[in-house]
């Protein structure tokens, strides 16, 4: 049995549709019109112990709603789920002690307390012995380079420092499952790199199962071998990240260059592919995947090419095209 099993999970929200004007407000007192929005629609997947899975989708796709149901914060409209053998929304104490949810735009630390005191409060809630608490805090603060910030008020920490402390608070009780919703949002590139390296090492050493949502494709590329793409509440793709390019990118990027001063024949480059960039001695073309070999041969035969480079389409571009569909 998988560590996380989700079958036909569905969540619909009913919202009141107010009519405009005073008359509409009065009519709303006696007869209200509601609209139903399906945020998650028949979602099914399974995640094994120790996996680090990227959960991708555009804004409003249903990512956070899914994580909240798996954390027990929301009850589903239909479907079932089991995490660590528990039904999340039954909120068993045994389950709550084995998972953590970190929402990048929500705070769990007390704003007007030093970070250490917030962490100590969390340790009391989870019943963590003092020696284990000190050992864990020392280890995590050193790994995340915030050891010297423990006695600083949370409201005085930078965004990056605060997010690292939030991550430490989520890991104090050493959860077996960690749900991360935009953990690097708003962080500078240095802080993003530190958090990514920490998560990679933590997953490798502790075998913690991690489900990660992020709009930063660097997070996904560096951390996740497997991705689940959700759009309009439905699973669009579930598989290895490398398969996303193979399946959804039907072209490659071919770049040719020639020596400065070399005369370049006046040819219509569109016969080789779509021209993306052109400079005095360099051209970048978008070429259909099944035509790359033939096009490269023609380029070498017909043009004074000094160097040629073939690359896959950047994963950010592929994901952007998927979302645009």
The 8 nearest C-alpha neighbors of each residue, nearest first, counted from 0:
[[1, 2, 4, 47, 3, 84, 45, 83],
 [2, 0, 47, 3, 46, 4, 45, 48],
 [1, 3, 47, 83, 48, 82, 46, 4],
 [4, 2, 82, 46, 1, 45, 81, 83],
 [5, 3, 45, 81, 80, 1, 44, 82],
 [4, 6, 80, 43, 44, 79, 45, 8],
 [7, 5, 43, 79, 8, 78, 80, 42],
 [8, 6, 41, 78, 42, 43, 9, 79],
 [7, 9, 78, 42, 41, 6, 79, 77],
 [10, 8, 40, 39, 77, 41, 76, 75],
 [9, 11, 76, 75, 39, 38, 37, 40],
 [12, 10, 37, 36, 38, 76, 35, 13],
 [11, 13, 36, 35, 37, 14, 10, 38],
 [14, 12, 35, 34, 33, 36, 11, 15],
 [13, 15, 34, 33, 35, 12, 16, 36],
 [16, 14, 33, 32, 17, 34, 31, 13],
 [17, 15, 33, 32, 14, 34, 18, 31],
 [18, 16, 15, 19, 27, 23, 24, 32],
 [17, 19, 23, 16, 24, 20, 27, 22],
 [20, 18, 23, 17, 21, 24, 22, 16],
 [19, 21, 23, 22, 24, 18, 25, 17],
 [20, 22, 24, 23, 25, 19, 26, 18],
 [23, 21, 25, 24, 20, 26, 19, 18],
 [22, 24, 18, 26, 20, 19, 21, 25],
 [23, 25, 27, 21, 22, 26, 20, 18],
 [26, 24, 22, 27, 28, 23, 21, 29],
 [27, 25, 23, 28, 24, 29, 30, 22],
 [26, 28, 31, 24, 30, 25, 29, 23],
 [27, 29, 26, 25, 30, 24, 31, 23],
 [30, 28, 27, 26, 31, 25, 24, 32],
 [29, 31, 27, 26, 28, 32, 25, 33],
 [32, 30, 27, 33, 29, 15, 28, 16],
 [31, 33, 16, 15, 30, 34, 17, 27],
 [34, 32, 15, 16, 14, 13, 31, 35],
 [33, 35, 14, 13, 15, 16, 36, 32],
 [34, 36, 13, 12, 14, 11, 37, 33],
 [37, 35, 12, 11, 38, 13, 34, 14],
 [36, 38, 11, 39, 10, 12, 40, 35],
 [39, 37, 61, 232, 10, 11, 36, 40],
 [40, 38, 232, 9, 10, 61, 37, 233],
 [39, 41, 9, 232, 233, 42, 37, 38],
 [42, 40, 7, 8, 9, 43, 233, 39],
 [41, 43, 8, 7, 40, 233, 234, 6],
 [44, 42, 6, 5, 7, 41, 8, 45],
 [43, 45, 5, 4, 6, 46, 42, 3],
 [46, 44, 4, 3, 1, 5, 47, 43],
 [47, 45, 3, 1, 2, 4, 50, 48],
 [46, 48, 1, 2, 50, 49, 3, 45],
 [47, 49, 2, 208, 50, 46, 1, 206],
 [48, 50, 208, 206, 207, 47, 51, 202],
 [51, 49, 208, 48, 47, 52, 209, 46],
 [50, 52, 209, 223, 210, 208, 49, 53],
 [53, 51, 210, 225, 223, 226, 50, 211],
 [52, 54, 226, 211, 223, 212, 219, 210],
 [55, 53, 212, 227, 211, 226, 228, 52],
 [56, 54, 228, 212, 227, 229, 53, 213],
 [55, 57, 229, 60, 228, 230, 58, 62],
 [58, 56, 60, 59, 322, 230, 55, 229],
 [57, 59, 60, 56, 61, 62, 230, 214],
 [58, 60, 61, 57, 231, 38, 62, 56],
 [59, 61, 230, 231, 232, 57, 58, 56],
 [60, 62, 232, 64, 38, 39, 59, 63],
 [63, 61, 65, 64, 60, 66, 56, 54],
 [62, 64, 66, 65, 61, 67, 180, 212],
 [63, 65, 67, 61, 66, 62, 68, 38],
 [66, 64, 68, 62, 63, 67, 61, 69],
 [67, 65, 69, 63, 68, 64, 70, 62],
 [66, 68, 70, 64, 72, 69, 65, 73],
 [69, 67, 73, 71, 65, 70, 66, 72],
 [70, 68, 66, 67, 71, 87, 65, 80],
 [71, 69, 67, 68, 72, 87, 66, 100],
 [70, 72, 88, 87, 68, 73, 69, 90],
 [71, 73, 67, 70, 68, 88, 74, 69],
 [74, 72, 68, 71, 67, 75, 88, 64],
 [73, 75, 88, 68, 76, 71, 72, 10],
 [76, 74, 10, 77, 9, 73, 68, 8],
 [75, 77, 10, 9, 11, 74, 78, 8],
 [78, 76, 9, 75, 8, 10, 79, 7],
 [77, 79, 8, 7, 6, 9, 75, 80],
 [80, 78, 6, 8, 5, 7, 77, 81],
 [79, 81, 5, 4, 86, 6, 82, 78],
 [82, 80, 86, 85, 4, 84, 3, 83],
 [81, 83, 3, 84, 85, 2, 4, 86],
 [84, 82, 2, 85, 81, 3, 94, 97],
 [83, 85, 82, 81, 86, 2, 3, 94],
 [86, 84, 81, 82, 83, 87, 94, 91],
 [85, 87, 81, 89, 88, 80, 82, 84],
 [88, 86, 71, 89, 69, 90, 70, 85],
 [87, 89, 71, 90, 74, 86, 72, 73],
 [88, 90, 87, 86, 91, 71, 85, 74],
 [91, 89, 88, 87, 71, 92, 95, 94],
 [90, 92, 93, 94, 89, 95, 85, 87],
 [91, 93, 95, 94, 90, 96, 97, 89],
 [94, 92, 91, 96, 95, 97, 90, 85],
 [95, 93, 97, 91, 96, 92, 85, 98],
 [94, 96, 92, 97, 93, 98, 91, 90],
 [95, 97, 94, 93, 98, 92, 174, 125],
 [98, 96, 174, 94, 175, 95, 176, 93],
 [99, 97, 176, 174, 177, 175, 95, 96],
 [100, 98, 177, 169, 178, 174, 176, 101],
 [101, 99, 178, 177, 179, 102, 70, 98],
 [100, 102, 179, 180, 178, 103, 99, 169],
 [101, 103, 180, 105, 104, 179, 100, 181],
 [104, 102, 182, 181, 180, 105, 101, 184],
 [103, 105, 102, 106, 181, 184, 182, 180],
 [106, 104, 102, 103, 107, 101, 108, 165],
 [105, 107, 108, 104, 165, 102, 109, 103],
 [106, 108, 109, 105, 165, 168, 101, 117],
 [109, 107, 117, 106, 110, 165, 153, 114],
 [108, 110, 112, 111, 117, 107, 153, 114],
 [109, 111, 153, 154, 112, 108, 152, 113],
 [112, 110, 109, 152, 153, 154, 113, 155],
 [113, 111, 152, 109, 110, 153, 114, 116],
 [114, 112, 152, 151, 150, 115, 116, 153],
 [113, 115, 149, 117, 116, 153, 150, 152],
 [114, 116, 149, 118, 113, 117, 150, 119],
 [117, 115, 119, 118, 114, 113, 120, 112],
 [118, 116, 120, 114, 119, 115, 108, 109],
 [117, 119, 115, 121, 116, 120, 168, 122],
 [118, 120, 116, 122, 121, 117, 115, 123],
 [121, 119, 117, 123, 118, 122, 116, 124],
 [122, 120, 124, 118, 119, 123, 125, 117],
 [121, 123, 119, 127, 125, 120, 124, 126],
 [124, 122, 126, 120, 121, 125, 127, 119],
 [125, 123, 121, 122, 126, 120, 127, 119],
 [124, 126, 122, 123, 127, 121, 172, 96],
 [127, 125, 123, 124, 122, 128, 121, 172],
 [126, 128, 122, 125, 132, 123, 129, 131],
 [129, 127, 131, 130, 132, 126, 122, 123],
 [128, 130, 132, 131, 133, 127, 122, 134],
 [131, 129, 133, 132, 128, 134, 127, 135],
 [132, 130, 134, 128, 129, 133, 135, 127],
 [131, 133, 129, 135, 130, 134, 136, 128],
 [134, 132, 136, 130, 135, 131, 137, 129],
 [133, 135, 131, 137, 132, 136, 130, 138],
 [134, 136, 138, 132, 137, 133, 139, 131],
 [135, 137, 133, 139, 138, 134, 140, 132],
 [138, 136, 134, 135, 140, 139, 133, 141],
 [137, 139, 135, 141, 136, 140, 134, 142],
 [140, 138, 142, 136, 141, 137, 135, 143],
 [141, 139, 146, 145, 143, 137, 142, 144],
 [140, 142, 144, 139, 143, 138, 146, 137],
 [141, 143, 139, 140, 144, 138, 197, 145],
 [142, 144, 140, 141, 145, 139, 193, 163],
 [143, 145, 141, 142, 140, 146, 147, 139],
 [146, 144, 140, 148, 147, 143, 141, 160],
 [145, 147, 140, 148, 141, 144, 149, 137],
 [146, 148, 145, 149, 150, 144, 151, 140],
 [149, 147, 145, 151, 146, 150, 114, 156],
 [148, 150, 115, 114, 151, 147, 146, 113],
 [151, 149, 113, 148, 115, 114, 152, 147],
 [150, 152, 113, 148, 149, 153, 114, 155],
 [151, 153, 113, 112, 155, 154, 111, 114],
 [152, 154, 110, 156, 155, 114, 113, 112],
 [155, 153, 110, 152, 156, 111, 157, 112],
 [156, 154, 152, 153, 157, 151, 110, 161],
 [157, 155, 153, 154, 161, 160, 158, 152],
 [156, 158, 160, 159, 161, 155, 154, 162],
 [157, 159, 161, 160, 162, 156, 186, 185],
 [160, 158, 162, 157, 161, 186, 190, 163],
 [161, 159, 157, 163, 162, 158, 156, 164],
 [160, 162, 164, 158, 163, 159, 156, 157],
 [161, 163, 165, 159, 164, 160, 158, 166],
 [162, 164, 166, 160, 165, 161, 167, 159],
 [165, 163, 167, 161, 166, 162, 168, 160],
 [166, 164, 162, 168, 163, 167, 161, 169],
 [165, 167, 163, 169, 164, 168, 162, 170],
 [166, 168, 164, 170, 169, 165, 171, 163],
 [167, 169, 165, 166, 171, 170, 118, 164],
 [170, 168, 166, 167, 99, 171, 165, 101],
 [169, 171, 173, 167, 168, 172, 174, 166],
 [172, 170, 168, 173, 169, 167, 135, 122],
 [171, 173, 170, 174, 125, 127, 96, 169],
 [174, 172, 170, 171, 175, 97, 169, 98],
 [175, 173, 97, 98, 176, 172, 99, 170],
 [174, 176, 207, 97, 98, 208, 173, 177],
 [177, 175, 98, 208, 174, 207, 209, 99],
 [178, 176, 209, 99, 98, 100, 208, 179],
 [177, 179, 100, 210, 209, 99, 101, 211],
 [180, 178, 211, 101, 182, 100, 210, 212],
 [179, 181, 102, 212, 182, 103, 211, 101],
 [180, 182, 213, 103, 184, 212, 183, 179],
 [183, 181, 103, 180, 184, 179, 102, 101],
 [184, 182, 186, 181, 191, 185, 103, 194],
 [185, 183, 181, 186, 182, 103, 213, 104],
 [184, 186, 183, 187, 158, 159, 191, 103],
 [187, 185, 159, 183, 184, 191, 190, 188],
 [186, 188, 190, 189, 191, 185, 159, 183],
 [187, 189, 191, 190, 192, 186, 193, 183],
 [190, 188, 192, 191, 187, 193, 186, 194],
 [191, 189, 193, 192, 187, 188, 159, 186],
 [192, 190, 188, 194, 189, 193, 183, 186],
 [191, 193, 195, 189, 190, 194, 196, 188],
 [194, 192, 190, 196, 195, 191, 197, 189],
 [193, 195, 197, 191, 192, 196, 198, 190],
 [196, 194, 192, 198, 197, 193, 191, 199],
 [197, 195, 199, 193, 198, 194, 192, 200],
 [196, 198, 194, 200, 195, 199, 201, 193],
 [199, 197, 201, 195, 200, 196, 202, 194],
 [200, 198, 196, 202, 197, 201, 222, 195],
 [201, 199, 203, 197, 202, 198, 204, 196],
 [202, 200, 198, 204, 203, 199, 205, 197],
 [201, 203, 206, 207, 199, 200, 205, 204],
 [202, 204, 200, 201, 206, 205, 199, 207],
 [203, 205, 201, 202, 206, 200, 207, 199],
 [204, 206, 207, 202, 201, 203, 49, 200],
 [207, 205, 49, 202, 203, 204, 208, 48],
 [208, 206, 175, 49, 202, 205, 176, 209],
 [207, 209, 49, 176, 50, 48, 51, 177],
 [210, 208, 51, 177, 178, 176, 207, 211],
 [211, 209, 52, 178, 51, 53, 179, 177],
 [212, 210, 179, 53, 54, 180, 52, 209],
 [213, 211, 54, 180, 181, 53, 55, 179],
 [212, 214, 181, 215, 211, 180, 55, 218],
 [213, 215, 216, 212, 181, 55, 184, 57],
 [216, 214, 213, 217, 218, 219, 183, 184],
 [215, 217, 219, 218, 315, 214, 220, 213],
 [218, 216, 220, 215, 219, 221, 222, 315],
 [219, 217, 216, 221, 215, 220, 222, 195],
 [218, 220, 216, 223, 222, 217, 221, 53],
 [221, 219, 217, 218, 222, 223, 216, 224],
 [220, 222, 218, 219, 217, 223, 195, 199],
 [223, 221, 219, 220, 218, 199, 224, 51],
 [224, 222, 219, 225, 52, 53, 51, 220],
 [223, 225, 240, 239, 226, 222, 52, 51],
 [226, 224, 239, 52, 240, 223, 238, 53],
 [227, 225, 53, 52, 240, 238, 54, 237],
 [226, 228, 237, 54, 236, 55, 53, 229],
 [229, 227, 55, 236, 235, 56, 234, 54],
 [228, 230, 234, 56, 235, 233, 60, 55],
 [229, 231, 60, 232, 233, 56, 235, 234],
 [232, 230, 60, 233, 61, 229, 38, 59],
 [231, 233, 39, 40, 61, 38, 230, 60],
 [234, 232, 40, 229, 230, 231, 42, 235],
 [235, 233, 229, 236, 228, 42, 230, 232],
 [234, 236, 229, 228, 233, 230, 237, 227],
 [237, 235, 228, 227, 234, 238, 229, 226],
 [238, 236, 227, 226, 228, 235, 239, 234],
 [239, 237, 225, 226, 240, 236, 227, 242],
 [238, 240, 225, 242, 241, 224, 226, 243],
 [239, 241, 225, 242, 243, 224, 226, 238],
 [240, 242, 239, 243, 244, 245, 224, 238],
 [243, 241, 245, 239, 240, 244, 246, 238],
 [242, 244, 246, 240, 241, 245, 247, 239],
 [245, 243, 248, 242, 247, 246, 241, 317],
 [244, 246, 242, 243, 248, 247, 241, 249],
 [247, 245, 243, 244, 242, 248, 249, 241],
 [246, 248, 244, 243, 245, 249, 317, 321],
 [249, 247, 244, 250, 245, 246, 317, 312],
 [248, 250, 288, 287, 247, 251, 245, 246],
 [251, 249, 287, 288, 286, 248, 285, 252],
 [252, 250, 311, 286, 288, 312, 285, 310],
 [251, 253, 285, 310, 284, 309, 311, 312],
 [254, 252, 309, 284, 308, 283, 285, 251],
 [255, 253, 283, 308, 307, 282, 284, 309],
 [254, 256, 307, 282, 306, 281, 304, 308],
 [257, 255, 281, 306, 280, 305, 304, 282],
 [256, 258, 305, 304, 280, 303, 259, 306],
 [259, 257, 261, 260, 305, 280, 256, 304],
 [258, 260, 261, 280, 257, 279, 262, 256],
 [259, 261, 258, 262, 280, 257, 263, 279],
 [262, 260, 259, 258, 263, 257, 303, 280],
 [263, 261, 260, 264, 303, 259, 258, 257],
 [262, 264, 261, 265, 303, 302, 266, 257],
 [265, 263, 266, 262, 302, 303, 301, 267],
 [266, 264, 263, 267, 268, 262, 302, 301],
 [267, 265, 264, 268, 263, 269, 270, 302],
 [266, 268, 269, 270, 265, 271, 264, 272],
 [269, 267, 270, 271, 266, 272, 274, 273],
 [268, 270, 272, 271, 267, 273, 274, 284],
 [269, 271, 268, 272, 267, 273, 266, 294],
 [272, 270, 269, 268, 294, 286, 273, 284],
 [273, 271, 286, 269, 285, 284, 270, 274],
 [272, 274, 285, 284, 269, 275, 286, 271],
 [273, 275, 284, 276, 283, 272, 285, 269],
 [274, 276, 283, 284, 273, 285, 277, 282],
 [277, 275, 283, 282, 274, 278, 284, 281],
 [278, 276, 282, 281, 283, 279, 275, 274],
 [277, 279, 281, 280, 282, 276, 283, 256],
 [280, 278, 281, 277, 259, 282, 257, 256],
 [279, 281, 257, 256, 278, 259, 258, 282],
 [280, 282, 256, 278, 277, 255, 279, 257],
 [283, 281, 277, 255, 276, 254, 278, 256],
 [282, 284, 254, 276, 275, 253, 274, 277],
 [285, 283, 274, 253, 273, 275, 272, 252],
 [284, 286, 252, 273, 272, 251, 253, 250],
 [285, 287, 272, 250, 251, 291, 284, 288],
 [288, 286, 250, 290, 289, 249, 291, 251],
 [287, 289, 250, 249, 290, 291, 251, 286],
 [290, 288, 287, 291, 292, 250, 249, 286],
 [291, 289, 287, 293, 288, 292, 294, 286],
 [290, 292, 294, 288, 293, 289, 295, 286],
 [293, 291, 295, 294, 290, 296, 289, 288],
 [292, 294, 296, 290, 295, 291, 297, 289],
 [295, 293, 297, 291, 296, 292, 271, 290],
 [296, 294, 298, 292, 297, 293, 291, 299],
 [297, 295, 293, 299, 294, 298, 300, 292],
 [298, 296, 300, 294, 295, 299, 301, 293],
 [297, 299, 295, 301, 296, 302, 300, 294],
 [298, 300, 296, 297, 301, 302, 304, 295],
 [301, 299, 297, 298, 302, 296, 303, 295],
 [300, 302, 298, 299, 297, 303, 296, 304],
 [301, 303, 298, 304, 299, 300, 264, 263],
 [304, 302, 257, 305, 263, 301, 299, 261],
 [305, 303, 257, 302, 306, 256, 299, 255],
 [304, 306, 257, 256, 258, 303, 307, 255],
 [305, 307, 256, 304, 255, 257, 308, 254],
 [308, 306, 255, 254, 256, 309, 305, 304],
 [307, 309, 254, 253, 255, 310, 306, 252],
 [310, 308, 253, 252, 254, 307, 251, 311],
 [311, 309, 252, 251, 312, 253, 308, 254],
 [310, 312, 251, 252, 313, 309, 244, 250],
 [311, 313, 251, 314, 252, 310, 316, 317],
 [314, 312, 315, 316, 311, 317, 310, 244],
 [313, 315, 317, 316, 318, 312, 244, 216],
 [316, 314, 318, 313, 317, 216, 319, 312],
 [317, 315, 319, 314, 313, 318, 320, 312],
 [316, 318, 314, 320, 319, 315, 248, 321],
 [317, 319, 321, 315, 320, 316, 314, 322],
 [320, 318, 316, 322, 317, 321, 315, 323],
 [319, 321, 323, 317, 318, 322, 316, 324],
 [320, 322, 318, 324, 323, 319, 317, 247],
 [321, 323, 319, 324, 320, 318, 57, 56],
 [324, 322, 320, 321, 319, 318, 57, 317],
 [323, 321, 322, 320, 319, 230, 318, 57]]
